[in-house]
């Protein structure tokens, strides 16, 4: 699939298998999601631009690389997106954060917005939208649309699992937004859940149903 990067690192695939297991505890699921977020964050930020700055080590002055440009923005699609967000902030603690509240109507499968809060001046910032699951893609498409309305012009979408149907639909709606994921599963079922998947990520993370 064009515009999609599947991050197939062995550690990610191993941890994903543990997350898929229905016997994995809530605490274990949260820990694994945070750990995988670290590894995925490396890949989605691999090509960030650097610039050289002068510093002094205990030994001598030198020119050393640092991130160039405006601070990154991590945009979490509530509520499950926060599981990835927390792990990514471990690596990039200075990143700005946007929260986008969307839930899926279980009858229509369409997203309903209930909250949106983002940093000002989204132009020229790399914005990484995070949500563990790219299933129907309706919520992801709506979240990216909201960010573009606020001026975002440089976006990436990061998820743990994706369905082929979701990838195709998202790519048609936002061909300029690359997708990063740990796996593309088989298909969606009639209720819009990824198969074989891992269930509802938010429910497994927070112990709700």
C-alpha positions as CSV (number, residue, x, y, z in Angstrom):
1,X,0.0,0.0,0.0
2,X,1.4,3.4,-1.0
3,X,2.0,6.0,1.7
4,X,2.1,3.4,4.5
5,X,5.1,2.3,6.5
6,X,4.7,-1.0,8.5
7,X,7.2,-0.9,11.3
8,X,8.1,-4.6,11.5
9,X,10.9,-4.4,14.1
10,X,11.1,-7.8,16.0
11,X,10.6,-6.1,19.4
12,X,7.4,-4.4,18.2
13,X,6.0,-7.6,16.7
14,X,6.8,-9.5,19.9
15,X,5.1,-6.9,22.1
16,X,2.2,-6.7,19.7
17,X,1.6,-10.4,20.0
18,X,1.5,-10.1,23.8
19,X,-1.1,-7.2,23.5
20,X,-3.3,-9.3,21.2
21,X,-3.5,-12.1,23.8
22,X,-6.9,-11.9,25.5
23,X,-5.2,-13.1,28.8
24,X,-2.9,-10.0,29.0
25,X,-3.9,-7.9,32.0
26,X,-5.0,-4.3,31.9
27,X,-1.7,-3.3,33.6
28,X,0.3,-5.4,31.1
29,X,-1.6,-4.0,28.1
30,X,-0.9,-0.4,29.2
31,X,2.8,-1.1,29.8
32,X,3.2,-2.8,26.4
33,X,1.4,0.0,24.6
34,X,3.7,2.5,26.2
35,X,6.8,0.5,25.3
36,X,5.6,0.0,21.7
37,X,4.9,3.8,21.5
38,X,8.6,4.4,22.2
39,X,9.7,2.1,19.4
40,X,7.1,3.5,16.9
41,X,8.1,7.1,17.9
42,X,11.7,6.4,16.7
43,X,10.4,5.5,13.3
44,X,7.8,8.2,12.8
45,X,10.5,10.8,13.7
46,X,13.4,9.2,11.9
47,X,13.8,12.0,9.3
48,X,13.5,15.0,11.6
49,X,15.7,17.8,10.5
50,X,18.8,18.7,12.6
51,X,20.9,21.7,13.0
52,X,24.3,22.3,14.7
53,X,24.6,24.4,17.8
54,X,27.7,25.3,19.9
55,X,27.9,23.6,23.4
56,X,30.6,22.9,25.9
57,X,31.3,19.4,27.1
58,X,33.3,18.9,30.3
59,X,36.3,18.5,27.9
60,X,36.0,21.2,25.3
61,X,33.6,23.3,23.1
62,X,32.0,21.6,20.1
63,X,29.3,21.9,17.5
64,X,26.6,19.3,18.2
65,X,23.3,18.4,16.5
66,X,19.9,19.3,17.9
67,X,16.3,19.3,16.5
68,X,15.6,22.1,14.1
69,X,12.4,24.2,13.8
70,X,9.3,24.5,15.8
71,X,8.3,22.0,18.5
72,X,6.5,18.9,17.4
73,X,2.8,18.4,18.1
74,X,1.4,15.1,19.2
75,X,-2.4,15.0,18.5
76,X,-4.2,12.3,20.5
77,X,-7.6,11.0,19.4
78,X,-9.3,10.5,22.7
79,X,-9.4,8.3,24.6
80,X,-7.3,5.4,23.4
81,X,-4.8,7.7,21.7
82,X,-3.4,8.7,25.1
83,X,-1.9,5.3,25.5
84,X,0.5,6.1,22.6
85,X,0.8,9.7,23.6
86,X,2.3,9.0,27.0
87,X,5.0,6.8,25.5
88,X,5.9,9.3,22.9
89,X,6.1,12.1,25.4
90,X,8.7,10.0,27.3
91,X,11.0,10.5,24.3
92,X,9.9,14.0,23.2
93,X,8.9,15.7,26.5
94,X,9.0,19.2,25.0
95,X,6.4,18.3,22.3
96,X,3.1,20.3,22.3
97,X,-0.1,18.2,22.7
98,X,-3.5,18.4,21.0
99,X,-6.5,16.5,22.2
100,X,-9.3,15.5,19.9
101,X,-12.4,14.0,21.4
102,X,-14.2,11.7,19.0
103,X,-16.4,8.7,19.6
104,X,-17.9,6.2,17.2
105,X,-21.6,5.9,16.9
106,X,-22.0,2.1,17.1
107,X,-25.0,2.1,14.6
108,X,-23.6,4.4,11.9
109,X,-19.9,3.9,12.7
110,X,-19.5,7.7,12.1
111,X,-17.4,9.9,14.4
112,X,-19.1,12.3,16.8
113,X,-16.9,15.2,18.1
114,X,-17.1,16.2,21.7
115,X,-13.8,18.0,22.4
116,X,-11.0,19.8,20.6
117,X,-8.1,21.6,22.1
118,X,-4.8,22.3,20.2
119,X,-1.8,24.6,20.4
120,X,-2.0,27.8,18.4
121,X,0.1,28.3,15.3
122,X,0.0,24.8,13.9
123,X,1.5,26.0,10.6
124,X,5.0,24.6,9.8
125,X,4.9,22.2,12.7
126,X,5.1,18.5,12.3
127,X,1.9,17.1,13.8
128,X,1.8,13.4,14.6
129,X,-1.8,12.2,15.0
130,X,-2.0,9.1,17.3
131,X,-4.7,6.5,17.8
132,X,-4.0,2.7,18.4
133,X,-6.5,1.5,15.8
134,X,-7.2,2.6,12.2
135,X,-10.4,0.6,11.6
136,X,-13.1,2.3,9.6
137,X,-10.8,5.4,9.5
138,X,-13.8,7.7,10.1
139,X,-12.4,9.2,13.4
140,X,-8.9,9.5,11.9
141,X,-10.2,11.3,8.9
142,X,-12.3,13.7,11.0
143,X,-9.4,14.4,13.3
144,X,-7.0,15.3,10.5
145,X,-9.7,17.5,8.9
146,X,-10.1,19.4,12.2
147,X,-6.3,20.0,12.4
148,X,-6.1,21.1,8.8
149,X,-8.9,23.6,9.4
150,X,-6.7,25.1,12.2
151,X,-3.8,25.5,9.7
152,X,-1.9,22.2,10.0
153,X,0.0,21.5,6.8
154,X,2.5,18.8,7.8
155,X,0.9,15.7,9.3
156,X,1.6,12.0,9.9
157,X,-0.8,9.4,11.3
158,X,0.6,6.8,13.7
159,X,-1.4,3.7,14.9
160,X,-0.7,0.3,16.4
161,X,-3.0,-1.7,14.1
162,X,-4.7,-0.9,10.8
163,X,-7.3,-2.6,8.6
164,X,-6.9,-2.6,4.8
165,X,-10.3,-0.9,4.5
166,X,-9.2,1.9,6.9
167,X,-5.9,2.4,5.2
168,X,-7.6,2.7,1.8
169,X,-10.3,5.1,3.0
170,X,-7.9,7.3,5.0
171,X,-5.5,7.5,2.0
172,X,-8.2,8.6,-0.3
173,X,-9.3,11.3,2.1
174,X,-5.8,12.5,3.0
175,X,-3.3,11.4,0.4
176,X,-0.8,13.9,1.8
177,X,-0.7,12.3,5.3
178,X,1.6,9.2,5.5
179,X,0.5,6.3,7.8
180,X,2.8,4.5,10.2
181,X,1.6,1.3,11.8
182,X,3.0,-1.9,13.4
183,X,0.7,-4.2,11.4
184,X,-2.1,-4.3,8.8
185,X,-4.6,-7.0,9.7
186,X,-7.0,-9.0,7.6
187,X,-10.2,-7.1,7.5
188,X,-13.1,-5.4,9.4
189,X,-16.0,-7.3,10.7
190,X,-19.6,-6.2,10.4
191,X,-19.3,-4.1,13.5
192,X,-16.3,-2.3,12.3
193,X,-13.7,-4.0,14.5
194,X,-10.3,-5.1,13.2
195,X,-9.9,-8.9,12.6
196,X,-7.9,-10.6,14.2
197,X,-7.1,-7.4,16.0
198,X,-6.8,-7.1,19.7
199,X,-10.3,-6.0,20.7
200,X,-11.2,-2.4,21.8
201,X,-7.9,-0.7,22.7
202,X,-9.6,1.8,25.0
203,X,-11.6,-0.8,26.9
204,X,-8.5,-3.0,27.3
205,X,-6.4,-0.1,28.5
206,X,-8.9,1.3,31.0
207,X,-10.8,-1.8,32.0
208,X,-14.2,-0.6,30.6
209,X,-16.7,-2.2,28.3
